[in-house]
Amino acid sequence: MPDYQYILFDHDGVLVDTEPLYFRATRKKMQELGVDLSQTEYLALQATGTAAWTAAAAAGVDAERIAAKKTERNALYQRYLRTADISIAGVPQVLEQLKAYCQLAIVTTAKQEDFNLIHYGEPTLSSASRDRRGIVSLVELVLTNQDYPRGKPHPDPYLHALDCLGADASNTLVVEDSARGLRAARAAGIDCAVVYHPFTADQDFTHATYQLKRLDELPGLLVKARTE
């Protein structure tokens, strides 16, 4: 096992439990367009980097109506974020342990305004505000969807993270929970640990370097690598 010096965390589904909410908001607004997108269909599209809204376009819905529903979806998702419990138990404690011997980063396809709402309480607030979840203050770098040209499953997010950190793929580990994220990590040539999440549990993680039942298994995995 390599001696990892850098750990790049996906965000949604790994550090906060938001993926089911995003799907729920998307599905509701697509239903209003007459398209009922199942979770299986949604995840299959996501795994290839295809927007869920292509299903509406394929059903003949015009682009203007789709754009309007996307805007409504974004607002509905933020409403869910304000009211739902999206915490994943033990995340800050795991990051605190890992920070002692690795540099940490968050590499997400989330919109910047959603990320700010989750961690600072408002879409317009930023890192100058209080880190209310105790997560962002523990990492060296945060990249959201505005920071790279192509999102996952393309390698761009993770390659850009390597550049920003001065890291090498050989001493870096990605932590993901989805097939889309795993594909991005593999395309960037980086080892990937996939953490179980019930929302994405049926996806194919055959090519993951490690598969974990819980995030709190990660520190023990890395400590074992350093002592062997």
Backbone as a ProteinNet text record, in pm:
[ID]
protein_1_A
[PRIMARY]
MPDYQYILFDHDGVLVDTEPLYFRATRKKMQELGVDLSQTEYLALQATGTAAWTAAAAAGVDAERIAAKKTERNALYQRYLRTADISIAGVPQVLEQLKAYCQLAIVTTAKQEDFNLIHYGEPTLSSASRDRRGIVSLVELVLTNQDYPRGKPHPDPYLHALDCLGADASNTLVVEDSARGLRAARAAGIDCAVVYHPFTADQDFTHATYQLKRLDELPGLLVKARTE
[TERTIARY]
83.5	0	87.6	58.9	139.8	129.5	229.8	228.7	165.5	35.1	-36.7	-5.2	24.8	53.4	-61.6	-149.1	-260.6	-388.5	-497.2	-627.2	-726	-789	-884.9	-1024.9	-1107.1	-1240.7	-1345.8	-1428.2	-1554.2	-1635.6	-1738.2	-1815	-1951	-2039.1	-2176	-2178.5	-2226.2	-2231.4	-2115	-2005.8	-1888.4	-1876.8	-1888.9	-1874.8	-2008.2	-2105	-2241.3	-2340.2	-2456.8	-2553.2	-2655.2	-2613	-2693.7	-2742.7	-2681.4	-2714.7	-2862.1	-2924.1	-3066.4	-3154.2	-3115.2	-3193	-3184.5	-3066.9	-3049.5	-3131	-3128.8	-3209.4	-3357.6	-3401.9	-3543	-3590.3	-3507.7	-3544.3	-3547.9	-3449.9	-3445.5	-3564.5	-3593.1	-3703.6	-3836.6	-3858.2	-3983.8	-4004.4	-3902.3	-3915.8	-3925.4	-3864.2	-3877.9	-4017.8	-4073.7	-4211.1	-4307.7	-4278.3	-4362.7	-4351.9	-4248.5	-4232.5	-4289.2	-4345.4	-4402.9	-4304.9	-4188.3	-4085.2	-4058.9	-4082.8	-4059.8	-3927.9	-3824.3	-3690.1	-3666.8	-3639.8	-3615.4	-3474.5	-3452.2	-3319.2	-3216.3	-3254.8	-3163.8	-3124.9	-3222.9	-3195	-3108.3	-3139	-3063.7	-2917	-2890.9	-2753.8	-2678.8	-2750.6	-2686.7	-2641.5	-2723.9	-2685.4	-2569.5	-2578.5	-2474.9	-2339.4	-2339.4	-2214	-2137.8	-2208.8	-2144.4	-2126.3	-2166.1	-2153.5	-2261.6	-2371.9	-2483.3	-2586.2	-2627.1	-2725	-2859.3	-2926	-3056.6	-3157.5	-3138.6	-3234.4	-3234.8	-3135.8	-3137.4	-3257.9	-3306	-3424.6	-3546.8	-3553.3	-3664.5	-3653.2	-3530.8	-3510.8	-3547.1	-3510.9	-3542.6	-3692.9	-3765.9	-3912	-3981.2	-3901.7	-3959.5	-3986.7	-3941.8	-3962.6	-3867.3	-3918.4	-3834.3	-3734.3	-3626.1	-3512.9	-3551.2	-3642.8	-3682	-3752.1	-3840.3	-3909.9	-3812.4	-3717.8	-3617.4	-3533.6	-3490.9	-3409.6	-3485.4	-3614.2	-3695	-3705.3	-3723.5	-3735.4	-3601.8	-3492.2	-3360.3	-3342.3	-3384.2	-3376.1	-3462.5	-3581.4	-3670.2	-3610.1	-3547.4	-3481.4	-3373	-3292.9	-3184.8	-3238.8	-3348	-3409.1	-3468.3	-3531	-3589.9	-3481.1	-3372.3	-3260.9	-3206.9	-3192.1	-3143.9	-3243.6	-3372.1	-3472	-3454.8	-3429.1	-3403.7	-3278.6	-3175	-3050	-3070.4	-3160.7	-3185.3	-3261	-3334.5	-3424.8	-3387	-3312.5	-3281.5	-3155.1	-3146.2	-3023.4	-2933	-2828.2	-2739	-2604	-2592	-2465.3	-2440.1	-2313.5	-2270.1	-2185.5	-2228.8	-2164.5	-2016.4	-1934.7	-1793.2	-1702.5	-1757.8	-1674.1	-1565.6	-1597.9	-1490.2	-1381.2	-1421.4	-1324.1	-1229.1	-1282.7	-1198.2	-1099.7	-1147.4	-1059.1	-951.8	-988.6	-891.2	-780.3	-816.3	-714.9	-623	-682	-604.3	-515.3	-560.6	-485.9	-349.2	-336	-209	-95.7	-126.9	-18.1	-44.5	-154.9	-182.5	-235.8	-214.5	-282.3	-416.6	-520.3	-655.6	-714.5	-800.2	-870.4	-1010.7	-1100.7	-1235.6	-1244.7	-1284.3	-1296	-1437.6	-1521.6	-1663.5	-1718.2	-1824.5	-1898.1	-2011.9	-2021.5	-2126.1	-2108.8	-2219.3	-2214.2	-2158.4	-2086.7	-2026.5	-2131.9	-2246.3	-2349.6	-2410.3	-2421	-2471	-2368.5	-2242	-2135.1	-2133.6	-2147	-2147.3	-2265.8	-2381.4	-2499.7	-2479.7	-2422.8	-2401.2	-2305.4	-2198	-2091.1	-2090	-2149.9	-2145.7	-2283.8	-2389	-2524.2	-2597.1	-2527.3	-2590.5	-2514	-2584.7	-2516.4	-2411	-2426.1	-2332.5	-2216.1	-2219	-2110	-1995.2	-1877.8	-1759.2	-1672.2	-1549	-1458	-1424.5	-1458.3	-1436.4	-1538.9	-1642.6	-1749.2	-1719.1	-1800.9	-1779.8	-1805.6	-1713.8	-1727.5	-1817.5	-1946.2	-2041.3	-2041.9	-1985	-1981.3	-1844.9	-1747.4	-1616	-1545.2	-1573.3	-1514.2	-1415	-1457.5	-1375.7	-1247.2	-1252.7	-1134	-1024.1	-1056	-959	-888.6	-928.8	-869.8	-786.6	-692.2	-602.5	-664.1	-757.1	-804.8	-948.2	-1029	-1164.2	-1179.2	-1221.8	-1254.1	-1400.9	-1477.5	-1616.1	-1627	-1749.7	-1765.4	-1723.3	-1697.5	-1652.9	-1501.1	-1430.3	-1284.3	-1214.6	-1288.1	-1226.9	-1320.7	-1267.9	-1350.2	-1453.6	-1420.9	-1513.7	-1527.6	-1651	-1675	-1652.3	-1665.8	-1657.9	-1767.5	-1742.1	-1632.4	-1504.6	-1494.2	-1367.6	-1263.5	-1137.1	-1033.1	-1000.2	-1053.6	-1014.3	-1016.3	-1122.6	-1123.7	-1005.9	-975.1	-866.9	-728.7	-714.8	-587.2	-558.2	-661.1	-642.9	-605.5	-666	-630.7	-484.2	-435.9	-293.9	-205.5	-241	-162.5	-162.9	-279.1	-291.3	-210.1	-205.9	-137.3	10.4	51.2	186.9	203.3	95.7	95	118.7	146.6	163.4	57.9	9.6	-92.6	-45.9	82.5	134.3	125.9	117.7	108.3	-20.5	-123.8	-253.3	-363	-461.7	-578.9	-704.3	-796	-928	-1027.5	-1122.6	-1229.6	-1362.5	-1435.2	-1557.2	-1669.6	-1788.9	-1901.4	-1982.4	-1939.2	-2018.3	-1931.2	-1997.3	-1927.2	-1869.1	-1941	-1890.2	-1758.2	-1753.1	-1631.2	-1518.1	-1550.6	-1448.6	-1389	-1471.5	-1421	-1328.7	-1364.2	-1280.4	-1144	-1143.5	-1017	-930	-989.4	-913.4	-860.9	-941.3	-897	-779.6	-772.3	-660.3	-541.1	-554.5	-445.5	-424.5	-530.6	-519.7	-594.8	-536.6	-606.2	-734.2	-834.6	-964	-1022.1	-1058.1	-1132.8	-1279.3	-1367.1	-1510.6	-1575.2	-1647.7	-1718.1	-1863.9	-1915.6	-2054.4	-2151.8	-2247.8	-2363.1	-2484.3	-2594.9	-2709.9	-2764.4	-2746.8	-2800.7	-2729.9	-2601.3	-2521.8	-2475	-2528.6	-2475.9	-2481.6	-2574.4	-2589.4	-2499.1	-2419.9	-2330.5	-2209.4	-2140.1	-2026.4	-1898.3	-1844.3	-1720.4	-1608.2	-1618.3	-1521.1	-1378.3	-1359.5	-1224.3	-1175.5	-1248.1	-1199.4	-1075.7	-983.5	-863.2	-899.6	-991.7	-1041.4	-1191.6	-1261.9	-1403.3	-1424.3	-1481.3	-1499.8	-1647.7	-1680.8	-1819.9	-1852	-1751.3	-1770.7	-1643.6	-1660.1	-1545.3	-1446.4	-1494.3	-1402.9	-1311.1	-1324.9	-1229.3	-1101.6	-1108.7	-997.1	-870.3	-877	-752.8	-677.9	-750.5	-685.9	-620.4	-682.5	-625.3	-492.9	-488.6	-367.1	-257.7	-295.4	-196.3	-132.3	-212.8	-160.9	-56.6	-83.4	11.4	143.7	139.8	263.1	344	281.7	352.1	397.2	351.3	389	523.9
-118.8	0	124.6	222.3	344.6	423	504.2	594.2	725.5	735.8	851	976.7	1084.2	1213.4	1312.5	1283.7	1373	1290.2	1342.8	1277.3	1378.9	1342.6	1428.4	1371.1	1442.8	1394.8	1449	1359.9	1403.6	1464.6	1536.4	1610.1	1546.2	1550.9	1502.8	1350.5	1300.1	1156.2	1102.1	1178.9	1138.1	1219.5	1352.8	1441	1494.1	1503.6	1545.1	1460	1435.3	1343.4	1421.7	1464.7	1554	1492.5	1386.1	1333	1295	1228	1196.2	1321.2	1429.3	1553.2	1615.1	1612.5	1668	1587.5	1456.7	1371.7	1399.5	1412.6	1436.8	1567.4	1672.3	1800.6	1791	1721.3	1705.1	1624.1	1515.1	1429.5	1503	1579.7	1652.6	1749.6	1824.2	1923.1	1857.9	1742.2	1670.8	1610.9	1566.1	1515.8	1623.9	1747.8	1859.2	1884.2	1829.1	1834.9	1709.9	1619.4	1497.2	1383.4	1393.4	1289	1236.5	1107.2	1046.5	970	1032.1	974.8	892.6	763.7	677.7	700.8	655.4	667.6	589.3	472.9	391.6	463.8	523.7	598.5	720.4	788.6	908.2	874.6	768.6	730.5	681.2	614.5	568.5	687.4	791	911.7	981.5	991.5	1058.5	990.9	858.5	783.6	816.6	855.6	889.2	1039.2	1117.2	1262	1326.7	1254.9	1306.5	1372.2	1492.4	1563.4	1492.2	1486.9	1422.1	1486.9	1613.9	1687.7	1641.9	1563.8	1510.9	1419	1358.3	1273.9	1357.6	1479.7	1568.7	1615.7	1648.2	1690.6	1578.1	1454.5	1339.1	1315.9	1359.4	1344.5	1458	1550.6	1656.6	1786.1	1798.8	1922.3	2028.4	2149.9	2253.4	2308.1	2363.8	2407.3	2516.4	2604	2713.3	2659.7	2563.5	2504.4	2427.8	2357	2283.4	2379.9	2490	2588.5	2644.9	2671	2724.7	2624	2496.2	2393.8	2368.6	2384.4	2372.5	2481.7	2601.8	2711.7	2681.9	2629.7	2592.8	2479.1	2384.4	2273.2	2324.7	2418	2472.4	2538.2	2611.4	2677	2573.4	2469.9	2366.2	2290	2259.3	2189.6	2272.5	2401.2	2486.2	2491	2482.7	2476	2346.9	2237.6	2111.2	2123.6	2186.3	2199.9	2278.9	2373.9	2457	2382.7	2278.1	2214	2070	2002	1860.3	1844.5	1731.8	1696.5	1623	1688.8	1630.3	1589.8	1595	1558.8	1409	1372.6	1233.6	1221.1	1137	1127	1094.4	1166.4	1135.3	1196.1	1267.6	1321.7	1416.1	1516.7	1605.4	1531.1	1432.6	1356.9	1277.5	1219.3	1146	1240.2	1355.5	1451.8	1501.6	1519.6	1563.9	1460.9	1333.6	1228.2	1229	1239.2	1231.8	1354	1467.4	1592.1	1586.4	1497.6	1487.8	1438.1	1365.3	1311.6	1318	1385	1402.7	1543.4	1593.6	1715.2	1676.1	1748.6	1713.4	1819.1	1774.2	1865.8	1813	1903.4	1867.8	1899.9	1801.8	1818.4	1775.7	1872.5	1844.8	1902.6	1842.7	1898.5	1987.2	2010.6	2097.1	2240.1	2311	2453.7	2528.7	2635.9	2713.2	2764.2	2810.1	2863.5	2755.6	2633.8	2524	2486.9	2483.2	2453.4	2557.3	2684.2	2790.4	2777.7	2744.6	2726.9	2613.1	2504.4	2388.3	2419.7	2491.7	2507.6	2642.3	2744.6	2877.3	2935.6	2865.2	2906.2	2989.6	3045.5	3125.2	3105.7	3111.9	3091.1	3194.9	3316.1	3423.2	3434.2	3357.1	3362.2	3274.1	3296.3	3225	3185.2	3150.3	3098.3	3199.5	3326.7	3426.3	3410.5	3331.3	3309.8	3187.3	3168.5	3056.8	2922.7	2830.8	2694.3	2617.8	2621.6	2571.2	2419.1	2346.6	2200.7	2148.8	2236.8	2193.2	2104.8	2123.1	2040.3	2119.7	2232	2307.7	2358.7	2392.8	2445.1	2340.2	2214.5	2106.6	2070.8	2133.3	2097.9	2212.9	2178.7	2277.1	2345	2276.7	2322.5	2277.8	2365.5	2330	2368.1	2272.1	2299.1	2265.3	2360.7	2335.8	2338.9	2328.9	2310.7	2431.9	2543.7	2661.6	2663.5	2567.1	2573.1	2489.7	2420.7	2335.6	2329.6	2296.6	2303.3	2192.7	2072.2	1958.9	1888.7	1851.6	1783.4	1634	1566.3	1420.3	1362.7	1253.2	1157	1193.9	1313.5	1356.5	1372.6	1360.7	1369.1	1511.5	1612	1751.5	1795.4	1765.1	1812.3	1760.3	1633.4	1574.9	1614.3	1628.4	1675.4	1818.2	1900.8	2038.8	2040.8	1952.3	1943.9	1906.6	1811.4	1774.5	1894.9	1970.4	2088.5	2191.3	2214.7	2315.7	2277.9	2150	2102.9	2071.6	2066.4	2021.4	1873.9	1799.1	1656.7	1572.5	1446	1349.9	1241.1	1188.7	1084.1	963.9	936.6	816.9	823.2	944.2	953	1020.4	1005.6	1067.9	962.4	981.4	893.8	978.4	933.9	995.3	914.5	983.3	916.8	955	856.3	878.7	786.2	811.9	723.4	689	734	712.1	659.9	596.5	546.7	662.1	774	891.3	939.1	947.9	992.1	892.8	764.1	660.7	670.2	690.2	703	824.2	933.5	1053.6	1027.6	961.3	931	839.3	735.6	641.7	709.4	798.4	869.8	962	1007.2	1092.1	1010.3	877.9	790.5	786.5	813.3	820.5	703.9	644.1	540.2	597	510.5	557.3	460.5	514.5	439.6	480.4	384.9	412.2	378.4	475.2	457.7	424.1	324	281.8	393.9	413.2	498.7	428.4	419.6	344.8	400.5	528.9	590	537.1	512.2	468.2	323.1	249.4	116.4	17.8	36.1	-59.9	-30	75.2	106.4	12.8	11.8	-79.9	-15.4	-73.8	-24.4	-127.5	-212.4	-319.3	-266.9	-151.7	-101.2	-6.3	0.9	81.7	15.9	97.1	44	-17	48.8	0.4	27	-58.3	-35.7	-37.2	70.2	88.2	90.4	31.7	37.7	173	235.1	364.8	447.7	577.9	666.3	648.3	614.1	602.4	481.6	399.6	291.8	344	464.1	515.5	541.4	605.2	626.7	497.7	394.7	267	207.2	221	171.9	240.2	370.9	446.1	424.4	412.7	385.9	249	152.8	19	26.1	107.8	121.1	177.1	264.7	328.7	243.2	143.1	59.7	-73.8	-106.8	-235.2	-224.2
0	0	0	-86.8	-88.8	42.1	65.7	180.8	134.9	151.1	98.8	180.1	108.2	169.7	151.3	55.9	24	12.9	67.1	54.8	-1.1	-112.2	-179.8	-158.8	-86.3	-52.3	-147.8	-199.4	-255.5	-141.2	-174.7	-74.5	-48.3	-148.8	-133.9	-125.8	-13.6	7.2	87.7	96.3	174	302	289	405.1	455.6	366.2	402.8	324.5	383.6	324	241	124	41.9	-89	-134.8	-267	-282.5	-183.7	-199.6	-211.7	-145.9	-153.5	-292.7	-352.3	-486.6	-587.5	-572.4	-660.3	-639.8	-514.3	-486.3	-551.1	-539.4	-599.5	-751.3	-808.9	-954.1	-1003.9	-935.5	-979.3	-972.3	-866.7	-851.5	-967.4	-1003.2	-1109.7	-1246.8	-1263.2	-1389.6	-1402.7	-1291.3	-1294.8	-1340.7	-1303.5	-1346.8	-1496.1	-1557.2	-1703.1	-1770.4	-1690.1	-1744.2	-1758.7	-1693.8	-1702	-1561.2	-1539.9	-1408.9	-1412.6	-1358.4	-1362.1	-1236.2	-1252.5	-1136.4	-1082.4	-960.4	-901.8	-983.2	-1030.4	-1111.2	-1239.3	-1306	-1428.5	-1399.9	-1291.8	-1253	-1229.5	-1154.3	-1122.9	-1246.3	-1336.2	-1460.1	-1544.1	-1552	-1624.6	-1554.9	-1423	-1345.3	-1363.4	-1367.2	-1376.8	-1504.5	-1609.3	-1735.8	-1753.5	-1651.9	-1661.6	-1745.8	-1767.2	-1846.6	-1756.2	-1787.7	-1705.3	-1709.3	-1595.3	-1587.1	-1681.2	-1709.1	-1790.6	-1935.7	-1975.9	-2112.5	-2133.5	-2024.7	-2035.7	-2070.8	-2017.6	-2051.7	-2196.2	-2237.8	-2376.5	-2472.6	-2436	-2521.1	-2530.2	-2426.1	-2425.9	-2499.8	-2555.4	-2635.8	-2562.9	-2438.4	-2362.7	-2416.4	-2437.8	-2497.4	-2396.5	-2449.5	-2366.8	-2267.7	-2305.1	-2215.4	-2090.4	-2107.8	-1992.1	-1904.4	-1967.6	-1890.3	-1807.1	-1867.4	-1795.8	-1676.6	-1693.6	-1583.8	-1469.4	-1502.9	-1398.8	-1329.6	-1401.5	-1337.7	-1233.5	-1264.9	-1168.4	-1046.6	-1070.2	-959.3	-877.5	-945.8	-874.4	-781.7	-830.5	-749	-622.6	-636.7	-520.5	-424.8	-479.4	-394.7	-320.1	-386.9	-322	-206.6	-226.9	-117.8	-2.5	-34.4	72.9	153.6	85.1	155	242.7	189.4	264.9	393.9	391.2	508.9	618.2	581.3	677.9	713.7	628.3	652.3	735.5	805	876.5	778	735.6	634	692.8	824.1	887.4	875.5	860.6	868.3	994.5	1084.1	1215.1	1202.9	1279.1	1290.6	1185.9	1088.7	980.5	1032	1114	1160.9	1238.2	1315.6	1394.3	1304	1196.2	1102.2	1034.1	990.7	925.5	1021.9	1146.8	1247	1262.8	1263.6	1272.9	1151	1033.4	909.5	889.6	937.8	920.5	989	1085.9	1159.3	1070.5	962.5	880	729.8	688.2	545.5	520	399.7	358	296.8	334.4	294.9	203.4	111.2	20.9	-4.7	-39.9	-84.5	-232.4	-311.5	-456.8	-495.6	-523.7	-540.5	-669.6	-719.8	-832.8	-785.3	-656.2	-602.8	-652	-665.1	-695.9	-575.7	-601.6	-492.6	-395.8	-447.2	-358.6	-268.6	-320.1	-237	-130.3	-170	-74.7	36.8	1	102.1	196.7	141.5	224.7	324.5	278.4	364.9	478	449.1	548.4	620.3	558.3	618.8	647.3	605.1	640.9	538.6	440.2	335.3	204.2	89.6	-39	-70.1	-15.6	-49.1	47.8	156.6	253.1	205.8	262.6	216.1	334.2	303.1	404.3	513.5	490.7	595.7	707.8	681.9	780.2	866.1	966.4	1059.1	990.8	1006.5	955.1	1051.5	1025.6	1124.4	1137.6	1042.1	1052	1097.5	1108.5	1152.1	1053	924.6	819	734.8	681.9	586.6	650.8	776.9	845.1	859.8	833	848.2	716.4	606.5	477.4	422.8	335.7	275.7	153.8	88.4	-41.9	-61.8	-121.7	-164.5	-310.9	-392.7	-532.5	-555	-610.9	-649.1	-801	-852.7	-997.5	-1080.1	-1015.6	-1090	-1111.8	-1055.1	-1051.6	-1158.1	-1243.6	-1345.1	-1466	-1583.9	-1706	-1719.9	-1677.3	-1692.5	-1558.6	-1525.7	-1399.3	-1408.7	-1296.1	-1291.9	-1383.4	-1454.5	-1441.9	-1515.6	-1571.5	-1629.7	-1518.2	-1550.4	-1447.9	-1403.8	-1474.1	-1450.9	-1304.8	-1227.8	-1089	-1008.2	-1024.3	-945.3	-998	-1127.6	-1182	-1137	-1134.3	-1088	-940	-861.3	-719	-700.4	-779.8	-772.2	-801	-903.8	-939.1	-826.8	-770	-664.1	-540.3	-509.6	-388.9	-412.3	-538.4	-567.5	-537.8	-552.8	-520.3	-644.8	-621.7	-729.5	-713.8	-825.5	-818.2	-737.1	-736.5	-670.5	-518.3	-460.8	-314.5	-269.4	-355.1	-328.8	-329.5	-244.2	-238	-251.1	-335.7	-348.9	-265.9	-202.7	-127.5	-191.7	-239.9	-316.2	-268	-319.5	-289	-413.5	-530.6	-651.7	-765.5	-861.9	-980	-1060.5	-1064.9	-1136	-1076.2	-944.9	-878.9	-893.9	-885.5	-904.9	-1044.1	-1143.8	-1280.7	-1293.8	-1228.8	-1234.5	-1172.1	-1057.5	-990.2	-1074.7	-1130.6	-1212.8	-1338.9	-1396.9	-1517	-1487.2	-1361.8	-1319.1	-1272.5	-1270.3	-1228.3	-1078.3	-1000.3	-855	-791.5	-688.3	-612.3	-551.6	-537.2	-487.5	-385.6	-270.1	-169.1	-179.9	-198.5	-207.7	-73.7	-19.6	107	77.8	144.9	123.5	155.3	65.6	90.5	30.3	103.2	51.1	-80.3	-104.5	-225.9	-349.9	-340.5	-456.5	-444.1	-349.3	-316.3	-431.9	-526.3	-635	-754.6	-746.6	-857.6	-857.6	-969.9	-987.7	-934.1	-826	-767.5	-778.6	-878.3	-897	-903	-964	-987.5	-878.2	-768	-655.4	-594.9	-548.1	-482	-347.7	-277.1	-148.3	-142.3	-69.9	-42.9	108.3	160	303.7	338	450.9	497.2	558.4	620.4	687.1	669.9	675.2	660.7	774.3	892.3	1006.6	997.8	892.4	868.6	801.2	744.2	665.5	747.2	863.5	938	970	1008	1038.4	916.7	800.6	676.8	646.7	665.8	633.5	737	862.7	967	944.8	904.2	875.8	764.4	662.2	551.6	597.9	696.3	741.4	836.3	892.3	990.9	932.6	813.6	754.1	682.4
[MASK]
++++++++++++++++++++++++++++++++++++++++++++++++++++++++++++++++++++++++++++++++++++++++++++++++++++++++++++++++++++++++++++++++++++++++++++++++++++++++++++++++++++++++++++++++++++++++++++++++++++++++++++++++++++++++++++++++++++

